[in-house]
Amino acid sequence: MRKHSLAKGCVVAALMLGQAAPAMADADGLVGGVVGGIIGGIIVNEANKNKRTTTVRRTTKRTGLSSAQREANREVQVALNYFGYPVGTPDGVLGRQSRAGISDYQLTLGYTPTGQLTEYERTHLIGSYHRAIAGGAVTMQQAAANPMGLRGLLVTWRDEAAGITVPAVPQQGQMALVAEPPAALAPEAAPVIAATAPAADPANGGLPTFLGSAGATQVSLASTCNKVAMMTTTNGGYTTVANMTDPSAALGEQFCLARSYAIATGEEMAAQVPGTTPAQIAEQCAGFAPAMKAEVAALSLQPATDVLAETRNFALSTGMSPAQLAATAKICLSVGYAQDNMDVAVGSALILTALGEAGYGELLGHHLSQGYGATQRTDLAFDWYGMAIGAAEKGATPVFAPGQPERMALVRKAAYAITGRDDEAAAPPVKAALPTFQVPAPAGDAATGTAE
């Protein structure tokens, strides 16, 4: 009995140390932030699973809602779903998933992500929804022209109502700035003039640049996936192996499909982290970008084997177990795609692939073949696709869309096609063997043999 009590005390002490460790590691950047906030939470979550289940059953949020309030909440959920903030089936109860969607909506507009709508935020959301529905095809055209898709219309219409004209859309990975009164816009910005001289002085060791910050502007993946979704619906469904004519477009469809699965998977895992908000998790995941800057840059320059070797070295340097690091990367992969932060997404996918989850190599192939978060390099993309294809052919459980076993056959065909090797993908394997034929001896030789 005494031994049992001692063992139980050790377990409790270990959990307490696990919760205290992140505070001492805060100065260690990625390890202190991501591990302490997310992985530590996952460990505690698993240890207290039964206890939390009981607590959830005792929570009864539905009883205090009037029918009018429930209907108002349902309207908010419908609007959030429409603008690309998935909150599930509208049921009139603003639970965890709805609060996460509200936080994302607030982040889009540059507001504090509290998960609770102010009256202005609610009015703008509902008003924009009715305006979008009334616009019909015009709304879809506006969304297709906006790099942020339907979400971008929320920013545009908010600024229009404030009497502010925004000359440029937010760059990839950035949130929209909160609209300020017109006086805050003075003095007027100087016009942009084409560069006629290097921005850096070569004599002082700096490299010249003629494009300035404009050269770094990238198209939003979220916006592209909105357009892809509309085109897929118009075309009657996803491209198949039988009807594929544009391999790049087919890979784009699969990229967006995989992105959706990655977001959903990470959100489910993040929901199991107690005591944290989506905004806090996103803040910690932002540490992937600076921590893996070198590895992310190498993706566009080096072969897959070299990039994986560098990423494995980075993984070892974190001091985290593979399971902890993989869980962190899956959550941060979701955050990266949801916030259109390609550095976080690419870094997370690199970690997962380096840890042996070859199915995530497909994402890196997509980034290279489509040019999001990386330089467009179809030659380098092929090997990353090959990792995922090889894993699927060996019977590994698909990482994305497991209910579509034919999906990887399409990725294989398209990956070969973009590199000019489409026939190789379709060619059946030929066994190595020497042919043998029974050739009868010439008649003259047979006669000679008889005479002798």
N, C-alpha and C positions, 0 to 999 in steps of 0.2 A: 504493500500500500504506500509505504514511504517512497519507494522507487518510482511508483506511478506519479506521485505528487511532484517529485523532483523533475521527472521528464516533462510533465505538463508545464511546470514553471519554466523550464528551458525553452519550450516552444513559445510561450507567451513572451519571454525575454527576447527571443529571436525576432518575433514580429515587431516588438517595440523598437528594437535596434534597426529593423528594416525600415520603419517609419521615420526614425530619427536620422538615418544616414543621409538622405537627400539634403538636409539642411547643412550638413558639413561639407557637402560636395558642390554647393551652389557655385563656387568659384571655378569649377571645372567645366564650365560651358555646357556642351551637349550632354555629358554624363550627368551632371548635377541637375540640369533642367529636365531633359526628357526622361531620364531614368527615374529621378525622384518623383516627378509629377505624374508619369504615366505607368511605368513598369512597377514602381512601388505601389501604386494604386491597384494594379492588376493583381499583385501578390496578396495584398490585404483583401481585395475583393473575393479571391478564391477562398481565403481562410475564413471569411465571414459570410459565405454564400447563403447558408441556411438562415443565419440571423437576419440578413437583408431581405430574404424572401418573406419572412414573417412580418417584417416592418412594412413591406409593400402591401401585404394583404390587409393590414390595419389601416392603410391610407384610403380614405373614401372621399374623393374629390368631386364626385358626381352629385352628391346629395344636396349641396348648397346652390346648385345652378337652377335658375328659373328657365322656363322655356324660351323667353326672349333673349337671355344671356347666351344660352346654348346656341340659338340661331345666329346670334352675332358672332360667336366664336367659330361656328361652322363657315360663315362667310369669309372670315379671316383665313381659315385653312384652305378653302377653295382658291382664294386669291394667291396664297403662298405657293400652292401646287402649280398654278397656272404660270407664275413667273419663274419657275425652276427651283423652288425651295421645297423639296419633297417632305411632306409631313404625314403621309399616309392617308387613309380614308377619312374624310371629314366627319367627325362624330360630335363636334361641339364642345369637346373637352381639350383645353390647351395643356397637354401633358408635356413630357420630356421632349418628344420629337417635335412637337409644335414650337416649344420654346427655342429649340435649336434652330428651326427654320426662321423664327423671328430674329434670332441673333444674327444669322447670315444676312437677312434682309437689312438689318440695321448696319452691318458692316459694309454692305454694298453702297449705302448712302453716306457712309462715313460717320455714323452715329455710334454712341457707346452700346456695345452688344449686351444689353441687360436681359434679353429674352422676354421682356414685358413691353408691350406697345404703349407709347404715349398716345394721346388723342390725336395729335397731328400725324404721327406715323401711321396710325390706323386709318385715318381719313385719306391720307395719300395712297395707301395700299389699296383700299377698297375703291376709291375713285379711279385710280389707274387701271384696276381690273375692269371696271365697267366701261372705261374709255377704250381699252384694248378690245373687249368683246364687240363693242359697237363699231370699231374700226374695221373688223373683218379682215379681208385680204390686204388692206392698206397697212394694218398693224403688222402682219407677217412680213410685208416688204420692208417696213421700217426696222423690224427686228433683224432681218437678214442683212441689212446694211449697217447695223450697229455691231462693233466688235464684241460687245458684251451680250448680244442677243436680246431676249426679252427683258433681262435684268437691266440692260442699258437704257431701256425706255423709262424705267423708274427714275433713273438719274436725270435723263433728258427732260422728262415732264416736270420733275421737281424744280429743275433750274429754270425752265420756262415760266413756271408759276411765280418764281422769285424775280423774274425779269432779267435773268442772267443768261448770256449766250456763252456756251462752252466751246472754244475753238478746236479742242482736241479731246479724244477719248482717253480714259485712263490706260496706262501701259500695263502690260502683263504683270500679274502679281501685285498690283497696287489697288488700293481702295479709292473710291471717288471721294473728293474733298467736299466737306460740308459747305453748302452755299452760304456766302456772307453777304451783308448789305452791299449795294452798289458802290458806296464810298470806299469800301475796303479794296476795290479793284484798282484804285488810283495809286501811283501814277501809271499811265498806260504803258504796256510793255513795248519795247522797241521791236520793229519788224525784223524777222529773221533774214539774214543775208547769206547767200551761198559762200562757203569758205573759200578764200583765195590763198591762204597760207596755212601751214601746219599749226595745230593748236599747241603743240609742244615744241620746245627748242631742241633740235637734234644735238646742238653743241653741248647741251647740258645733260645728255644721256637719255632724253625723253624720246619716245617714238611719235612721229607725226600722225595726226588723224584729220581727215578732211570731211568726215561725216558728222562729227559731233555726237550729241546724244540721240539725234534722229536715227542714226544708223543702228541703234540698239533696240528700237521699237519693234516689238513682235506682235503678231496677230494672236488674239485670245483663242485658246483651245476650246474654252467653254462656248464661245460664240460660234466657232466652226462646228462643234458638235450639235448646236441648236439647228444650224443650217442642214447638217447631215441628217438629223432626225426628220426634218421637214421633207427633204428629198427622198428619204427612205419610205416615208408614208406615201408620197406622191407616186413612187415607183412600185408600190404594192408590196414592199417588204425588202429584206436584206438580199444582197447579191449572193448567189449560190455558185458552186463549182460549175454547174451546167451552163449558167447564163452569164458568167463573168466575161466582160469585154474590156473593162478598165481596171487593171490590177491595183493602181494607186487609189482609186476611189473605193474599191473593195476593202483595201487595208484601212482606209480612213473610217469606213463603217465599223470595222472590227476594233479599231482604236477607241472609238467613242463608246462602243459596247463594253470593252474591257475597262475603260475609265469609269463607267457607271457602276460596274461590279466592284471595282476597287473602292469607290466612295462608299458604297453601301456596306461593304465588309468592314472598313475602318470605322464607320459610324457605329456599327453594332458593337465593336470592341471598345470604342471610346465611351459608349453608354454604360459599360460595366466598370468604369473607373469612378470610384466614389469621391465626392467632395471636390469635383472639378467641373468647370463650365466649358463649353466648346471654345470660348474665347481664350481661356487659360491653356487649354490643350494646343490650340493653334499657335499661341505665343511661344510655347515650348518647342513645338515642331519647327518653328522658324529657325531654330538652331542648326538644322540640317544644312541649310543653304551655305552659311559661312564655313561650317566644319568640313563640308565635302566639296568645297569649291574646286580643288585640284582634280578630284575624281570626275566631277561633272564635266569639267572642261576637257578632260582626256577622252570622254566618250566620243567627241567629234573629231578626234585626231588620231587615236591609237586603235589597234585591233582589239577585239573583245577580250582575248586572253590576257593582254597587258593591263587593260582596265580592271579586269576582275582581280588580278594579282594585287594591284594598288588598293582596291577596295577591301580585299581581305586583310591587308596590313592595317588599314584604317579600323576595321572591325575589331582586330586584336588589340589595338591601342585604346579602345574604349573601356576595356576591362569588364564588359558585360558578357553574360552567357549568351550563346547563340539564340536560345529561346527568348530571352528578354529583348535582345536586339531585334529579332524578327517581329515580335509583337509591337515594339515601338515603331518599326519601319512601316508596318501595315497601317497603323493608325495615322502616321504622318503622310503616308502615300495618299490616303483619303483626304487629309487636310490640304495637301498640295494641289490635288486636282479640283477640290471643291472651291478653293480660293484662287485657282488659276496661277499658282506659284510653281512654275516648272522646275526651278532649282530644287525645291523641296521634293517634288514628285520624282524627278530623275534620281536624286540622291537616295531616296527611299527604295526605288526599284533596283538600283545598283546594289544596295545592301542585301535585299532579299535574294537577288540572283547569286551574289557572292556567297551567301550562306547555304547555297545548294538548292534553292527553290527555282529550278530552271524555267518554270512556267512564266515567271515574271520577266524573263528575257524578251518575251514578246513585246512588252511595253517599250523597252529600250529600242527594239527594232522599229516600232512605230514612231518613236521620237525622231529617230534618224531618217526614216523613209519619208516622213511627213514634214520634218523641219520644225518641230515644236520643242523648245528647250534645248535644242542642239542644232548644229549645222546639218543641212539636208545631205546625207551621205548614204545612198542606197547600197554602195559597195560595203560599207561597214555594217549596215543594218542586217545584211543577209546572215551573218554569223549569229547575231542575237536571235533572229527568228529561228535559226537552226537549233539553238538550244531548246527553245520551247517545243518545236516540232519533234525533236528527238525524244524529249521527255514524254510527249503524248504517245509517240509510237512505241515506247517501251512500257506503256500501260499506266503512267502516272495520272493521278486524278487531275483533271483540268482545273486550273486556277480560276478561269473565267467561264461563265455560261456552261457549267457542267452538264446541263440538259441538252446541249447541242453537240453531240460527238463529231458531227461532220464539219464543225467549225474550223478545226485545225487543218483539215484537208484543203479548205479554201485559203487559209493563210499560207499554206505550203505552196499552192499553185500560184498565188499572187506574188509571193516572195521570190520564187524562181523567175516569174515573168518580168518583174521590174529590173532584174539583173540580166535579162536576155537569155535565161536558161529555162524557159517554160517547158520545152520538150523534155528536158531531163526529169522534171517533176512527174510527168505523165508516163515516162517510159518504164515498162515493167523490168524488174531486175533480171539479168541474164546470168545463168550459172556458168562458172568457169569450167569447161570440159572440152577435150579434144574429140572431134567427130571421128567415127570409124565406119567404114563402108566395106561390104563384102563385094570385091570386084573379081569376077571370074577371069581365069588366065586366058590369054589369047589362044586361038585354035591352033596356030602354028607351033607354039611352045608345047602344047599338049601332045601333038603328033610326034614331035621330036623325042619327047620323053618316052613314048611308047616304042619307037623304033630302037632305041638304045636298049 
